Amino acid sequence: MSENQKLTDVTMPQLAESLVSATIAKWLKKPGDSIEQYEPICEVITDKVNAEIPSTLDGVMGEILAQEGQTINVGEVICRIAVGSLPETKIEQPAAAPTTQAQLNTSEDSFMRFRYSPAVQTLAAEHQVDLARVQGTGMGGRITRKDVLAYIEKGGAQGASAAAAPSQRVDAPKQSVQQSSASPFKGLQHQTPTEPSPPLGTAIPNVRHSGLHLTESPKIPTIEVEGMEGGRSEYFIDVTPMRNAIARNMRQSVTEIPHAWTMIEVDVTNIVLLRNQLKDEFKRKEGVNLTYLAFLLKAVVNAIKDYPIMNSFWAVDKIVVKRDINLSLAVGTEDSVLTPVIHRADQKNIAGLAREIEELARKTREGKLKLDDMQGGTFTVNNTGSFGSILSYPIINYPQAAILTFESIVKKPVVINDMIAVRSMANLCLSLDHRILDGVICGRFLQRVKDNLEGYTLDTKLY
């Protein structure tokens, strides 16, 4: 470190209101590395989600005080960053002839110009920015995060987006949406419409019998076995901070909350037909899948509006009823279950809910959830039908009052007006906090969700 540089302490920030500590998962910078403001310097693990800690200033990584795997309290120093003068750049000069200052600057500029920090690359990818068109103002012409933001503000990212849009429209095949001639929306149908048989010689695809939710086989978790010795019949798996947090929260829920459970069966034939009619066009238009879950969430939100006590939590001497309806979605990965939140779900239509579901599921799979994505949930919905489940007993997402599971859609014979019809049926399972909720109110709530789901028609609008 040169004499005109000084070391600035970097402390563990309070990433959430209830967060008191975090574990250093991985250092992204090592001593001597240059750092730009807002560039991530390390990854941390919290009780709820993994996060990156960005630098608050430009400089050079100095001393690292917290080791990987170490749990650090909020406010404690994790590293020091040297600020002041920029690090010296040594450039070897050819022995044959002296190099002029202009040549040195040109060489350094060309060298630094195409060195992009992770923060710059992430920002450019999000806004579809061609970094070759951005003028760098950093050392040696290096492009900084501020340069990309300035380029975006000038409308530089619009060209890439506009250029991509026509190609998508041209490539998308035109598909006609066919409606069933015998629609159940004009009254219950006592017979299932027959589908035309495929031409002779046409391969018939395999049919799943475990429910309509499944689109692919569930992934099998990968377990790394360490320390196996000959003749031993067991092995050990270290408990990660995320798994430890899940264990603590589940234990707190079942210990403090007196759980009760109830279930209702719903005819979702109308939703199946409506979704099949709209899903292809919706996919082309929005770029996301139109799932059954979007219809369920809308039905749940409208039912909570009628029974707001479902959107509450226990506070010792009072019950707190939340005004905003923030739906937590239970999303499973290979080694954990996370509950990202759709904030103000009551202000979104079916299309908006479908986009939120896709975005949160993608961020969960890619490990890009932020703490804001995990905070503020008031009611949890779990799509257990995606695993082929038809019945479950979920644990309440503490400190909420209830959790609802949407089980697999299965075709079965149903008696309607003393006649047998084949319908698409699904179970809704509700676990409730019996300190707050009783059977009467929860029975009425589930009946309202059922009415909302069975009330969809071919005229239902997504927007």
N, C-alpha and C positions, 0 to 999 in steps of 0.2 A: 504494500500500500504506500502510495506517495505521501509526502508531507502535507499536501493541501487536501487530502481526503480525510473524511471522518466517518466513524462507524455509527450507524443508526440502528437501534434495537427494533426488532419486529416481534410483536407479541401475538399470542393466540387470540384471535378475535372471538366475540360472542356471536356465533352464527345464528343463534335462535334465542328467544327470550328465556326458555327453560334450560338452555345448554350451559353446563358448568365446566365441561372438559371435552377434549377430543384426542384421538390417538393418531400419531403421525404414521401414515401408511407408506408413503414414498416421497423422497425428495426429488424434485424435478430439476433442481439446480445444484451445482457443486461449487465449492470455493473457487473463486477466480472467474466464474461465468458472468457475463454481462446480463443485466436484467432491465427490462423496460417496465414502466408503470402499467399496472393492471395485468401483467404477465404472471401466470401461475408459478409459484415457487415450490409448492409441495401439495400432496394429497393427504387429506385427513379423513378419519372414520369417526362418525358420531353415532348416537343411539338410533338415529332415524335414517341417515343416508350418508353416502360418501360425498365429499366436497373438495374443491380446490381453494387454496388460500392464495389470492393474488398479491403482488407487490404493490405497495402504495407509492413507490417512487422509482426513479431511474437510478441505476448504479451498478455495482459489482458485488456478487455474493462474497461475503467475508467469512465469518465464523458460524458454523452450524452447531447449536447447543442442544437441540433435541434430536434424539436418535430415532430411526424407524422402529415402530412398535412401541414407542414410549407414549404414555398418556400424559397430556399436559393440561393443566388448569387454565381457564380463561384468564388472560392478563399476564401470563408468564412468558418470558422471552424464549423464542424458539430459534432465532438466528440473528445475525447482524449483517447489514448491507452497507458497503462503503459508497459514499456519495461525495461528489465534488468533481474532480477531474476525471476524465474518461481513461480507461486502461490503455497503456501504451501498446502500439502495434509494431512489431518488428518485421521488417521486410528485407529479405536478402537481396543484395545488389550484385549484379554480375561483375566479375573481376576485370573484364576486358575494357569496360568504359564506365565512367561515372554516370549515375542517373540523376537527372534534373529533378527539382521539386515538383514540377508539373507532371513529370512521368510518374513520380511516386504517388501523387494524388489520384492520377488516372488509374493506376494499378489498384490502389486501395478502394477507390470507388467501385470498380468493376468487381472486386472481390466481395465487398460488403453488400452490394446492391441486391444480390440474389440470396442473401441469408435471411430467411424469414423466421421469426419467433413463432412458437405455438399459438400465442394470442392473436398474431396477425393472420396466421393460416386459418384459424377457427372463424375469425370475423369475416375473412374473405369468402370462406366456404358458405357461411350463413347467408351472405348477401350476393353470392355469385359474382364476385369481383375478380377481374383479371389483373393480377398483381403486376403484370408487365406494363400495364397502362398507368400505374400509380407512381407519382413522383415522390421519392423518399427524401426526408429532411433529417434523418438520423445520421449518426457517424458514418462517414464513407458512403453517403447516399442510401443508407439502409432504411427500409420502409418500416415505420412505426405504426402502432395502433391508431394514433392520432391522424396519420396520413390517410389510412383506410377510411376512417370516419369522415374526414374532410372530403374525400373522393365520393363517398356515398351521398353526403349532403348536397354535392354538386350534381347529383343525378347520374353518376357514373355507373351505378349498379343496375340502372333501369334497362340499359341496353342488353345486358346478358339475360335478364328476365324476359324482355320482350322478344328476344331472339329465340328463346327456348319455347315460348308459347305456341308459335305457329307450327313448329315441328310436331308438337304433341297433337295438335288438331288434325294435322295432315295424316299422321300415322294411325290415329284412332279409327278403327273400322266402324262403319255405320251398322248399328244393330237395331232391329225393330223390337219393341216391347209388346209381347203378346199377353192378352188378358184371357183368363179362363172364361169360357162361355157360360159355365154354370157357377156363378159367383155366390159364395155363402153370405155375402154382405147384404143380400136382399131377403134374408131370412135363413134360418138354419137349414142346411141341406141334409137329407136323410140318406143320400147316396154319395159316395165319393166319385168325382168326375174321373172318367177313364182316360188314360193317356194313349195316344196312338202308338202302336208297336213299331220298333225300328225296322228298317228294311232288312231283308235277308242278307246275311253276310256282314252286317254291321256288328262291330265288337260291343258287347254290353259291359259298361263299367262296373267295377265292384261297388256294392251297396253296403254302407255302414249300417249296423243295426244298434249301435250304442248311443244314438242320439244325433240330432241335426247340428248341434253346436260344434262337434269335432270336424276340423278341416285338415288336421295332420296328426300323426301319431305323437303322443306325449314324449318329450325328450327324457332320456335316462341320465340322471346325475352322474358326473364323472368324479370318482373318489380316488385320490392319490394315496397309495399305501406306503407308509414309511416305517423303517425299522423292523421289517418282517424277519423273523428268524426261523430256522428249520424246526418243525414240530409244533410251532405255536398255532393256536386256533383262534386268536383274536388279534386285532390291531387297534391303534389309537388314532383319533382324529382331533386335532386341536380345535377348541371352541373359539371361533372368530368373534370380534367385538359385535358384529351384526347379529350372529346367532345368539350371543349372550344377551343382547338387548331384546331380541324376540322372546327368549325364555323368561326374562324378567317381566316384560309387559304381559305375557300370557299368564304367568303366575299371579301377577297383581290383579288381572281381570277376574280370574276364577276364584281368587281368594276374597276379594272385596265385593264383587258383584254377585248377588243371588240370581243365577241364571234360570230362566224358564224358556220353554220352547213351544212353538206351534207351527202348523203347516196348512197350506191351502193348495188345491189343484186348479189350474187355469187352462182354459181352452185358448191356445194361441194360433189356431189355424189361420185366422185373418191376418195376423202379423207375418206368418210364413209366406202367404200369398202376396201380401203387400211388399215385403222385402224382395221376394223373387222378381217382382215386377219392376222395382226401382233400383236394385243394387248395381246393375251394369252401368246405367246412365249416371248414377251417383258417383261411381268409381271414376268414370271418364271426366266428370265435371269437377269433382272435389279432389280426386287423387287419393282418397282414403276409402276404406271398406265401410259399408253400411251394415252394422252388426245388429243382432237381436237385442244386445245390451242397451243400445241407444234408445230403443222403444221402451224397454223396461225402466230406464232411468227417468224418462219423461213421465211415465205412469207413477213412479215412486214420488217424484217431486210434486206432482199434482195432488197425490194422496197426503203428503206431509203438509201441504197448504191447508187441507181440510182438518188434519189432526196434528197441529204444531207441537204437541207434547212429545211426539216421536223424535223431535229435533232438540233434545235436551240432555242435560247431565246432572248428576247428583252432587250437591255441594253441602253436605253435612246437615245444615239446618234449613236449607232451601233447595228448590229445584230451579235450575237456570235454563230457560228456554231461549234458544238462539234464533235471531230473526233471519239471518242469512242461511240458506240451505246449501251447505258445502258437502258434496258427496265424496266420500272416500271410496276408492276402488281397490279391492284386494287383488294385487298382481303378483303372481308367483314366478320366481326364477328357479334356477337349478338348485340354489342353496339358501334361499330365503323367501320371505313373503313381505312385500312392501305395500303401503297404502297411500299412493299419491291422491291428491285432492282436486276435484273439479269445483273451483270456487264459484259461488253464486249460480249454481246449476239451475235455480228457478228462473233465471233471466235468459236461459238458452233454449232454442228450439231443438228439434230432433237432429237436424243437420249439425248444429253447433255442438251438441253432445257427442255425436259420432266423431267429429274432428278432435274433440278433447280426449276421447277414449283412445284414438289412434296415436295422438301425440304423447300421452302419458305412458302408454304401453311401449312405444318406441324408446322413449327416454329411459324407461325402466330396464328394457333389454340391453340398451347400450351403456347403462351405468351413468347416465347424464342427469339424473334427477337432482334438483337443488332443494335446499331446505324449505324454500317457499312452496315448492310443490307438495311438501309433506305436512304443512301446517294448517290448522284451522278446520279439520274435518268435523262434521256434526252428525253424520249418518253414513254407515258403511254398506256397500253392496258388493257381493262376491259372485262371480260367474262360475260357480263350481260345475255347471253343465258342460263347460269346455273340456272337462276330464271324463265325461260320460257319467258323472254322478247323477243319481235320481233322488237322493235323500241325504241330508247332512245336518249336523248339529254344530253350528259355528260358535266360536268364542267371541264375545263382544269386544270391539276395538276400544279399549279403555281410553277416556272415561265416558264414551258415548252411551246412549241408552238402549240401542238396538243395532242389530246387523241382519241383513236380508240376503239369502242366497237364491240364485236363479239356477235351477237344476236343468238337466238335459231335456230337450224337446224330443218326445217319443210319440210315434203314431200308435194309437190303440183304439179298440172298439169302445164306443161310448153310447149309452142309451139316451136318446132324445125323443121325447113324445112317444114313448113306448116303441121306438124303432132304433135299430142299431146302425151307427154311422162310424166311419173311421175318421178320427180327428187327431190333430197335433196337440198333445197335452204336455204340460210342464208343472212341476211342483215349485212353490215358493216357500222357503223355510225361514222362520223368523226366531232369532234368539233375543230375549228382552231382559232388561234390568227390572226385577220384580219390586224393587224399592220405588220405582217411578211409574212403571206400567203394569196394568192388570190385563186379564184375559179379555174383558169386554172391549176395552179401547183398542187392543191389538187385533182382536177379531174383526172389529169394524174397519181398522186400517187396512188389513189384508184384503178384506172384501172390497174396499175402495180401489186398491191396486188391481185386484182381479177385474173389477168393472172397467177400469181404465184400459187395461190390456185387451179385454174382449170387446171394447168399444171402438177399436181401430177399424177403419173401412178403406176401401180402395180409393176413396176421396180424401183420405188423410194427407195433409201437407207436411212436408219435411221442413219448410222454411216459414 
